[in-house]
Amino acid sequence: MASARLRELFLLIPVALLVTAGFAAVLLSRTDEVNELSLTYGAAFLGLCVFAHFFIRARLPDADPYLFPLAALLAAFGLVMIYRIDEELARQQAQWFVIGLALFCATVGLLRDHRSLERLRYTIAAASIVLLFMPRLPGIGGQVNGAYLAINLGPVEFQPAEFAKIGIIIFLASYLAETRDVLVRGRVPRLSLKHFGPLLVIWGAAMLLLVFIRDLGSSLMFFGGFLALLYVATSRLSIVAAGAGMFAAGAYFFASTVGHVQDRVSIWLDPFRPKVVEDEGYQIAQSLFAQADGGLFGTGFGRALLDLPGGGKILPAADTDLIYSLIVNEVGLFGATAVVLACLLFTARGFKVAMLARDGFSKLLAAGLTAVFAIQVFVIVGGVTRVIPLTGVTLPFVSYGGSSIVANMVLLALLLIVSQDARRDTVAKRGGVA
Amino acid sequence: MNRSIVHLFGLFTLLFAVLVVFTSRWAVLEAESLEDNIANRRPLLEQQRIPRGLILARDGTVMADSRRLGTRETRRFVRRYPTDSLFSHAIGYSFIDRGQSGLEQSHNDELVGKGNELATIVDELSGAREGDNLRTTLDPKAQEAARRALGGRRGSVVAIEPDTGRVRAMVSVPDFDPNAVPEGFNQLNADASSPLFNRATQARYPPGSTFKVVTAAAALDSGDFTPETAVSGKNNKPISAVPLQNFEGAEFGQVTLTEALTKSINTAWAEVGERLGDSTMLRYMRRFGFGSEPPVDLPRNQLAPSGIYGEDGLLDASDDIDIGRVSIGQERLQVTPLQMAMVASTIANEGTLMAPVFAERTIAPDGRVTDRYRPDRVRRVMGADAARGLTRMMTSVVEEGSGTAAQLQGVRVAGKTGTAERGAGVNQAWFVAFAPVGNPKIALAVTVEQASGTGGEIAAPIARRVLQVILGTRGGGGSGSGPAASGGF
């Protein structure tokens, strides 16, 4: 126990150093002098992390020691970037981080055994689907950039997809844990509607998402998570391929019929056409220009061109969707690769948790949560680097956004709970060494 | 299930590797082409954060400086032109939403301090990048004199130092106030008189008889002719099987080349051109710089080559050309004032063409000279003897021929008039000249659009006033005002 947690504590030190150095660099580029504010930020962030560490030490002593520092690293990086964009935003993001930490603690505190979630699976699934379609509700929902992603609850804007992704994974993990035997052994033609039905429902839901939410990004995220789970559960590529084929067919169908999706694809293929580049293609074009400006090492924290002389930002959504472009701009290919690597390490640790877990549900839950995290990273980073069409999802832990931070802290809490459960006995058997 | 999880992790590793590959693509591999993309305003915006260097005249007069706007965060610099419209076309302008022109464009790298790589790195590290100041060869007194002499008539004056190629004056009328470009660009651009158009380097005019000095240069340098060679000045001589008239149908007998130039006899020079032939004429034209953009430090898109223009652009020896009429500046010959100034300058410099240049040196903000622009010899166009012979012929033009209105007190001037008819009573008036003969300090070309008189009447007096200011002499030839009584063509 001591060893794992000690490792966690030590890993938080570079995180604190990063956040301090980052703030110092941003402040330096602004005022040519370091004031104590940067140290305050670093100290406060370190304080929060140490608090979380002691909480984990008390409640999840055997959980994976790398996941939390990696999340903290990404969050610290995001906080520095957001601070660089707008101090007020960074203050809000820090608040969201505190709230996220509170929810993290609440999740760990209330959820003694994650297997109790299995019993609630239909409730969770229904709640998630309701959440997803809420932005279409008049009054609280609304369209942004052609997609329905957010709802307004008074002063707070809320992105339900961030939470729905966790709910859907819980449901799928629990459902597949139960039916995987049938899916694995059964021959495809003999599979009854009873077993296949829910899968068709999921496919239909993803298609509906595409039509109603009009967002390729989130439906890719959900369906990708679903396929990943299906593969982990069955190890049958045929089923996964069939699912992927169905999604691709559906996406292709909607891409050629639903105007919004169609536009996204044509912008993706050629964003530099005259007129397009000033309009729908502006985001992706500016994203690429910002990256080109970064080069190998970047301009340095706080040094990239962001503010337009007449007000406004040259890089749109620099704090949310396009934060990766700003990262490439300021810390270059090397810094951005480090961020991608941090995400890959998080994914590796998440899958490690899944592999150590002993029951099917735990394995599927951890694998699903990890997969959905990784897919989200791929969808947004791939979007801003023009690997795939750009769609609006956040870069987990890094982007500005209350829903994103809070939901991902809950995701982290669930992963750690599963990890604690999986490693408790192992650690006990090995005599306290992880 | 664990095996599947490992496979899944492998897939994500692959996908993340693709992300890194694409990031490398934009940030490094294709960064340059993205930076050059016309939709990318970053380079311009970045430059706006750098205090652009001053543009200075020959005497230190500030022609362009930068005004700081905004606070620390939004700090930017906006160009200001204290000399208003005096140097509009030469200096051009540089504004974020209107782009750049003139020296502002061609010397942008120096003005934003990009000239020296090492200095750039040092400046990047210290965080304070500043542009170099650009000292030019432009002479406000000469420029002012030329502008005043044109007196609002559309046209152009270009004055060059023959031995260095330094441009002392470049006037194009109508001009514009570069300070008004940010707000008034659309209006200026739509103006029917084309004030943004640099007539000195972009306008293609028929050169009229000024072109006879090119023919004369070819004739003398080829060795087939001397200034004393006799040619026929008969009116209505057939040239390319079509009778050619002299100015006002004047009839001449056998004349020397000197007389033929002094009196600007068309039929004599057309015969010289025909005897030299297409290839010799075109060869000498090319040597003077015809057929390509002048090697001057202005943006290429603001330069036009001079030459014989067919429907699809410049013609060469393989095309059907009436070389006799080309030799007297007719046919489809079109020239820029800068090209004609280069012709005069070459003859003045004993046959060697120097590249016209505006930049004299660049100076770092700390006073260090970062670059000097040495005179750049383009080529020898004609032998020194031929050039001296042609100088004597051109001196005769000013002393007793069509160019007497350009005479100066105590200073001998060599020149040639030109009058291209563009309609009934409407001419393109020309005068090319250099002075003092024997030790030329300045060569120039003057042209006036839609003139009601000849080159000798309209353009030569303008040349005289500019020469007077540059050489610091008083006018002569009995003409303080208006064209000389003997004003020719």
Boltz contact constraints between the chains, C-beta under 6 A:
constraints:
  - contact:
      token1: [A, 228]
      token2: [B, 8]
      max_distance: 6.0
  - contact:
      token1: [A, 231]
      token2: [B, 4]
      max_distance: 6.0
  - contact:
      token1: [A, 232]
      token2: [B, 1]
      max_distance: 6.0
  - contact:
      token1: [A, 232]
      token2: [B, 4]
      max_distance: 6.0
  - contact:
      token1: [A, 232]
      token2: [B, 5]
      max_distance: 6.0
  - contact:
      token1: [A, 235]
      token2: [B, 4]
      max_distance: 6.0
  - contact:
      token1: [A, 277]
      token2: [B, 39]
      max_distance: 6.0
  - contact:
      token1: [A, 285]
      token2: [B, 39]
      max_distance: 6.0
  - contact:
      token1: [A, 288]
      token2: [B, 26]
      max_distance: 6.0
  - contact:
      token1: [A, 288]
      token2: [B, 34]
      max_distance: 6.0
  - contact:
      token1: [A, 289]
      token2: [B, 34]
      max_distance: 6.0
  - contact:
      token1: [A, 289]
      token2: [B, 40]
      max_distance: 6.0
  - contact:
      token1: [A, 289]
      token2: [B, 42]
      max_distance: 6.0
  - contact:
      token1: [A, 291]
      token2: [B, 26]
      max_distance: 6.0
  - contact:
      token1: [A, 291]
      token2: [B, 27]
      max_distance: 6.0
  - contact:
      token1: [A, 292]
      token2: [B, 26]
      max_distance: 6.0
  - contact:
      token1: [A, 292]
      token2: [B, 31]
      max_distance: 6.0
  - contact:
      token1: [A, 292]
      token2: [B, 34]
      max_distance: 6.0
  - contact:
      token1: [A, 292]
      token2: [B, 35]
      max_distance: 6.0
  - contact:
      token1: [A, 293]
      token2: [B, 42]
      max_distance: 6.0
  - contact:
      token1: [A, 294]
      token2: [B, 27]
      max_distance: 6.0
  - contact:
      token1: [A, 295]
      token2: [B, 27]
      max_distance: 6.0
  - contact:
      token1: [A, 295]
      token2: [B, 31]
      max_distance: 6.0
  - contact:
      token1: [A, 296]
      token2: [B, 28]
      max_distance: 6.0
  - contact:
      token1: [A, 305]
      token2: [B, 42]
      max_distance: 6.0
  - contact:
      token1: [A, 305]
      token2: [B, 45]
      max_distance: 6.0
  - contact:
      token1: [A, 305]
      token2: [B, 46]
      max_distance: 6.0
  - contact:
      token1: [A, 307]
      token2: [B, 74]
      max_distance: 6.0
  - contact:
      token1: [A, 309]
      token2: [B, 76]
      max_distance: 6.0
  - contact:
      token1: [A, 328]
      token2: [B, 23]
      max_distance: 6.0
  - contact:
      token1: [A, 328]
      token2: [B, 27]
      max_distance: 6.0
  - contact:
      token1: [A, 333]
      token2: [B, 23]
      max_distance: 6.0
  - contact:
      token1: [A, 333]
      token2: [B, 24]
      max_distance: 6.0
  - contact:
      token1: [A, 333]
      token2: [B, 27]
      max_distance: 6.0
  - contact:
      token1: [A, 333]
      token2: [B, 28]
      max_distance: 6.0
  - contact:
      token1: [A, 336]
      token2: [B, 23]
      max_distance: 6.0
  - contact:
      token1: [A, 337]
      token2: [B, 20]
      max_distance: 6.0
  - contact:
      token1: [A, 340]
      token2: [B, 16]
      max_distance: 6.0
  - contact:
      token1: [A, 340]
      token2: [B, 19]
      max_distance: 6.0
  - contact:
      token1: [A, 340]
      token2: [B, 20]
      max_distance: 6.0
  - contact:
      token1: [A, 344]
      token2: [B, 16]
      max_distance: 6.0
  - contact:
      token1: [A, 347]
      token2: [B, 12]
      max_distance: 6.0
  - contact:
      token1: [A, 351]
      token2: [B, 5]
      max_distance: 6.0
  - contact:
      token1: [A, 351]
      token2: [B, 9]
      max_distance: 6.0
  - contact:
      token1: [A, 354]
      token2: [B, 5]
      max_distance: 6.0
  - contact:
      token1: [A, 355]
      token2: [B, 2]
      max_distance: 6.0
  - contact:
      token1: [A, 355]
      token2: [B, 5]
      max_distance: 6.0
  - contact:
      token1: [A, 363]
      token2: [B, 1]
      max_distance: 6.0
  - contact:
      token1: [A, 367]
      token2: [B, 5]
      max_distance: 6.0
  - contact:
      token1: [A, 374]
      token2: [B, 12]
      max_distance: 6.0
  - contact:
      token1: [A, 378]
      token2: [B, 15]
      max_distance: 6.0
  - contact:
      token1: [A, 381]
      token2: [B, 19]
      max_distance: 6.0
  - contact:
      token1: [A, 385]
      token2: [B, 22]
      max_distance: 6.0
  - contact:
      token1: [A, 385]
      token2: [B, 23]
      max_distance: 6.0
  - contact:
      token1: [A, 387]
      token2: [B, 18]
      max_distance: 6.0
  - contact:
      token1: [A, 387]
      token2: [B, 22]
      max_distance: 6.0
